[in-house]
């Protein structure tokens, strides 16, 4: 069995309105940059950080997600 020597596992992404601002806030709160802001296409942006406990946290902004979310009903 191999063991990870750093952050590993799945990355869950939370949608945020301001990716750049949220990324900066996470960094000022002690997170370390894992993957800087990346354009994934059609306004879909992602970034990720490693929190002080070693978890990888992802953030995204995605107009398509908001469009789909707006069509669902509770």
C-alpha positions in Angstrom: 0.0 0.0 0.0 1.4 3.4 -0.9 0.8 6.4 1.3 0.4 10.0 0.1 3.2 12.3 1.2 1.2 15.4 0.8 -2.4 16.5 0.1 -4.4 13.8 -1.7 -7.9 12.6 -2.5 -10.9 14.1 -4.1 -11.4 17.8 -4.5 -14.9 19.1 -3.8 -15.6 22.5 -5.3 -17.9 25.1 -3.7 -19.4 27.8 -6.0 -18.5 31.3 -5.0 -19.5 34.7 -6.6 -15.9 36.2 -6.5 -13.3 33.5 -7.1 -10.3 35.9 -6.9 -11.5 37.5 -3.7 -12.4 34.2 -2.1 -9.0 32.7 -3.0 -7.3 35.7 -1.5 -9.4 35.4 1.7 -8.5 31.7 2.1 -4.8 32.5 1.6 -4.9 35.2 4.3 -6.6 32.8 6.6 -3.7 30.4 6.4 -4.5 28.2 3.5 -1.7 27.3 1.0 -2.2 27.6 -2.8 -2.6 24.2 -4.4 -3.8 25.1 -7.9 -4.2 28.8 -8.9 -7.1 30.2 -10.8 -7.7 28.3 -14.1 -10.1 29.1 -16.9 -11.9 25.8 -17.7 -14.0 27.3 -20.6 -17.1 29.4 -21.0 -16.6 31.5 -17.8 -16.0 28.4 -15.7 -13.1 29.1 -13.3 -11.6 26.9 -10.6 -8.9 27.2 -7.9 -7.9 25.1 -4.9 -6.0 25.5 -1.6 -4.8 23.2 1.2 -6.2 24.1 4.5 -4.1 24.0 7.8 -5.3 20.4 8.3 -4.1 19.2 4.9 -7.5 19.1 3.2 -7.7 20.2 -0.4 -10.6 22.7 -0.8 -11.8 23.8 -4.2 -13.7 26.9 -5.2 -15.3 27.6 -8.6 -17.4 30.1 -10.4 -19.5 28.7 -13.2 -22.3 30.5 -15.0 -23.7 27.1 -16.3 -24.1 25.9 -12.7 -26.1 29.0 -11.8 -28.2 28.6 -14.9 -29.1 25.0 -14.0 -29.6 25.9 -10.3 -32.1 28.6 -11.4 -34.2 26.1 -13.2 -34.7 23.8 -10.2 -37.5 24.0 -7.8 -37.6 23.1 -4.1 
